[in-house]
């Protein structure tokens, strides 16, 4: 009888947890999509890269806090070892809810709704007093960008509102933009983030004890947080494409090295720590490069009139890749299944290397380009490696001279 009651209680607990995960997944999906879109639309060109890259910092902050809580409770044997982590998640809800209530609407959203006066007010509210006088000029550029995309829709007899916007993501030049957004964001997973970015299970299967595993996990999330902050300095000096491709190259290299060390690590504890050190290098490189830059590239590549739809598709490309990797990764490491240990890095090397090749040939440079300029570059089908050097000004002058 006692066993039956335990089974029923356990089953109901699992059902509650599953229902909670499903219910949480709905707003999480909204936040993951809207955050990128909103961040890209409320700042001037000079700050666009920083604010979109900071999204990764918020992810890293949550992971860092979670790792610290788990580290603090690793020796707790009571029920509070799982209740405290759940309870602490509530401390974010109220302040974030209040801040959201006072957040201004996106100027691009207001323009698409024809509310130009409200859009100008929103631009002024989002600007410092030093540049408030440029609000009308910035509004005019946004209206012009929106009109260009509306004209494109009219010429091609297309509609970009609501669910029809998803169809437009796969038509004409938008197909190329959707490809770039989906692969640059899914590239985070294809680079091996499930394996190296959350390495607790890998460290434990590599033979490190639980205390050292949790300490390394805390250190990993701390590196991720610091790396994202440091990435802002790279953003001011280098292009998005340069940072992303260079970072991906080193991630591929580190995965190969971790795999190479897998064999000697089976009998040598020093090699296990060497693997851990390379994993830390992987995480720091990820946090400096593709972690934050994937959000920036996704935000800057989308067309403004179908931004929410294209970002939703990109995020779902990430979610699908993440779903597959989260199912496959434990199987690869589990000693009762594949038991690959460090050789798991070779599996992710096999997905990361082709993605690196794609990055080199298909990923364009979006740094210092307005949304209007990006629209024109995609319309002209400029090759990815020429985005940074292509002179739109002279091109427009030659067009006007012909007229």
C-alpha positions, 0 to 999 in steps of 0.5 A, a space after each residue: 500500500 505504501 509503495 502504491 501511494 509513493 508511485 501515485 505521488 511520484 507520478 503526480 509530481 512528474 505531471 505537475 513538473 511537466 505541466 509547469 515546464 509547458 506553461 513556462 515554455 510559452 512566455 519563455 518563447 515570447 521573451 526569447 523572440 520579442 527581446 531580440 526584436 525590441 532591442 534592435 528597434 529602440 536604439 540608434 545605429 551606434 548602440 545597436 550592436 551593444 544592446 542586442 549583444 547584451 541579451 547573451 549577458 542576461 542569459 549568462 547572468 541567470 546561469 551564473 546565479 543558478 550555478 552559484 545557488 547549486 554550488 551553495 546547496 551541493 552539501 545540503 541533504 534536506 528538501 530545501 536543496 531543491 525548494 530553494 532554487 525553485 523559490 529564488 526564481 520568483 525574485 525576478 518576476 516583480 521587478 521585471 514586470 514593473 520595468 516592462 510596464 514603463 517600457 516605451 513602444 518600439 518606434 518601428 512598431 508605431 510607424 507600421 501602425 501609422 502612429 507617426 506622432 507617437 513614434 516621434 515621442 517614443 524616439 525622444 523618450 529613448 534618446 538622451 537630451 544631447 541627441 533629442 533634436 535629431 528625433 525628426 530626422 531619425 523618424 523620417 529615416 524609419 518611415 522611409 525604410 518602412 516605405 521601401 519594404 512596403 513598396 517591395 511588398 506592393 511590387 511583388 504582390 505580397 503581404 507581410 502582416 500576421 501569419 502571412 509574414 512567415 510565408 514572406 520569410 521564405 520568398 525572394 531576398 527574404 529567404 537569404 535573410 532567413 537562412 542567415 538568421 536561422 543558421 547564425 542562431 542555431 550555430 550556437 548549438 551546432 558549435 557544441 554548446 550543449 557539450 561544452 557550455 554546460 559541462 557539469 555532466 561531462 566533467 562528472 563522467 570524465 571522473 571529477 568528483 561532484 565538488 570539483 564539478 560544481 566549482 568548475 560549472 560555477 567558474 564556467 558560467 562566471 567566464 561566460 558572464 565576463 566574456 560577454 562583457 568583454 565582447 562589447 570591446 570587440 564590437 567597437 573594433 571589429 565587424 560582426 562577421 569577423 568576430 563570428 567567423 574567427 570565434 567559430 574557427 577557435 571553437 572548432 579547434 578546441 573541440 578537436 583538441 578535447 577529442 584528441 585528449 580523450 584517450 590519454 584522459 582515461 588513465 591520466 588525471 592531469 589530462 582530465 584537467 587539461 580537457 577541463 582547461 580547454 573547455 574553459 577556453 571554449 566557453 570564454 571564446 563562445 562568450 566573446 564571439 558567437 554567444 552575443 554576436 548571434 543575437 546581434 546578427 539575427 536582429 540586424 539581418 531581418 527586414 523590419 516589416 517581418 522582423 518578429 516573424 523572421 526572428 521567431 523562425 530563427 529562434 525556433 531553428 535554435 530550439 529545434 537544434 537545442 532539442 535534438 542536442 539535449 536528447 542526444 548529448 546525455 546518450 553520448 556521455 552516459 556510461 551505460 550507453 555510448 560512453 564516449 566521454 571526451 570523444 563526444 567532442 568529435 561529434 560536435 566537431 562534425 557539426 561545427 566544421 561545416 557550419 564554419 564553412 557556411 559562415 565564411 561563404 554566407 555570413 554578411 557584415 552588418 556593422 555600421 549599416 542602417 536598415 535601409 542600407 541592408 535592405 538595398 544590399 540584400 535587394 542587389 544580392 551582394 555577396 556576403 564577403 562584399 557587404 562591408 566594402 560595397 559602396 552604396 553611395 557611389 552606386 546611388 550617385 551613378 543611378 541618379 546621373 543616369 536618370 
